[in-house]
Each structure stands twice: as C-alpha cells, then as structure tokens.
Amino acid sequence: MNTSMKPTRFLGWGTAATLLLAVSADHARATGHSQAVNQLAVVASAQEPANRNERDHDDECGHDRQWFPAWGARGPLSTTITTKTTFNEAVPDLSGATVRIMAHLTAGGSQVRVRFSQRFSSVPLVVDSAHVAIRQTGSGIVAATDRALLFGGATSLLVPAGGDVWSDPVRLQTHAGEDLAISFFVSGSFAPTTYGGRGTTKTSYHQAGNHVSDPSLPGASTTLNVFGAYEVQVLSRGPLATLVALGDSITEGAVSTLDANGDWPDLLATRMPRLPDGTAVSVINAGIGSGRFIASNGAGLCGLSRLNDLLALPQVRWVTLLMGVNDISYEFATASLL
C-alpha cells in the first residue's frame, strides 16, 4: 500500500469546512490518530480483493476486471430522526407491492450486482423476485435491458434482520450517467423501518402486485426515499479509483432539482469521469440530510462511525468531508469536540 501523503488541504468553506483526505495509515500513526489507523487499515483489504469473486480476469484484453462502486443510497437510516426539523413524508406500506428504485450510476461496467439490506432493522425482509434494467424515462425501463437478479442461484431472497445480502452478478452493460432501475416484489409484509434518504433528489416508485419486469408503472405511487436496496457495484476493467463524498444535506443534494442529478457529487462525477492517466473515477454520494459528524447518531450513524464502511468500498482513494454544522445546530457541539 502506498503510504505517501500530500499535505491535507482545505478546498473551500460553506457551513462547515470541506476537507480532502488522502488515504494513508502512516500519516494517521504519525499524527497520533490511533482510531484513524484502524479505519484506514480497512482500505488495504478493500483494494486487494480476497477471493476470485472480487477480481475477475479478462482473457480477451489481458486486463483485470474488478468490482467498482457505482451508486449508494445514503443510508440506510432509521425512520425516526431526532432533530428539531421533522421529515414529513409518510413511510409507505409496501406489502404485496413492487418497488422500483432509480440508481444514478457514476461508473459503468459489463456486470452488475445489488446489495439489499436490513442492517438497521429488527425484522427480516423476504423478496420474492428482483430485476434490474436501464431506465428510459419516468418509471419506464429499456425492455431489452431487463435482467432477473438471482441470489445464490435462487430467484428469491431472505434479508435477515441486521444483515445484508448481495445479488449474484448479472451481465448488463452499463455506463456512467445512466440510471439503473432496481425493481423488487415483496408478496408478504413490508412496512419499512429503515430507509435511505435522498434529500428529495430522486423519485422511487411502488405499485401493488408483481411488476418487476413491466416496461413502466403508469399507476404507481411515488416516494422520495429509498427502501430495501442500498448499493450497486459494476464489474469494470482497471485502473479504477473511488472518491467518497461524506457529508450532510448539502452533499446529499437537498433542494436540488428533482430527478436532475444535480447534487454536487453527481456533477463532479460528470465533470471528472477519468483522471489524466486514464483511471476511471466513481464518485459515491454518502451525504445524509441532518447528519452529524461526531456529536450524535440523530440522523443515521454519525459520519465518524460510518468511515469504516465507506473506506471498505472498492478502490477508495479519496474521502471528502463536509460536515459539522448539524453538530452545532442540533447538538450545540463545541469547537473542542469538533
């Protein structure tokens, strides 16, 4: 692992400082941040997959193909958010319904896999069937791209309470800037207790019955939250690099135009698809509205507690930090704490 470290520098000021962190265990040890050492050590295993499923060989081109994060759902969060400002959208009852989530990809590849999660829920989730496809417009998909997801070869899956389940890889050519429609059907009870907030930036759809492969959902209800599915990875040939944007509502995209992919991490991904040396860059938005950095878990886990998961994403090279204002506004955090 390369332990060289350029001096950390401030990129700008808003309600809190934006900080670019280059990953380096030696830097953490030298500055006495023992907790950071443990967190940063995760990156070594994240960048060197431990088994064949994490790294595949492209015989035709002679290049390694690696799993690369392409989208994350800013969570999952608890539906009970302890702030002075409440989130007003009611949590829908999704029992016996199809949910269609639109994941805006910041990386592309030849295969796709999806992570379903009940990590912060006390109840399991049974998914009867799930599909992915390239979004066309609205709730519509490009029918020729529709693919069924399997889970250990089965069409259904049980996501245990407190757990995560990855789908099997499915062949589907994707490109950065496209929306991937993730559709799944739950025939039984599904009253979500966790969700991935999106800062009112992206519409999800739900409709009674099994419609996972329908070209569109014309009678569907809509929500501005994400349920059930929380991460997409794509299989891509290197070199690859991931930038994680850790922040609050400013990063999440609050008050940006609905369905326009106007949050700053998505705009950065559009402007910086590759480095000058040809390295493909994926920008993962890890902003959570009302999120605190250290003072409390009032809107999902605080930023510091989320670092381990974020640093464990494949190919992480940078983390940007834009947090702190909610620690001050909601928790009256002092300068010494921050």
KASULVEN-V546981 format. One record per helix or strand of 2 or more residues. SS is the DSSP state (helix for helix, strand for strand). FROM is the first residue (numbers start at 1). TO is the last residue. Records with the same first field share a line. If there is no record, write none. Layout:
SS=FROM-TO ; FROM-TO
This chain:
strand=10-13 ; 17-22 ; 55-58 ; 63-72 ; 77-78 ; 97-104 ; 111-117 ; 125-127 ; 129-135 ; 147-148 ; 157-159 ; 164-166 ; 170-171 ; 179-186 ; 194-197 ; 204-208 ; 221-223 ; 225-226 ; 229-237 ; 240-247 ; 280-287 ; 316-322
helix=25-30 ; 34-47 ; 52-54 ; 143-145 ; 249-252 ; 264-271 ; 303-311 ; 325-331
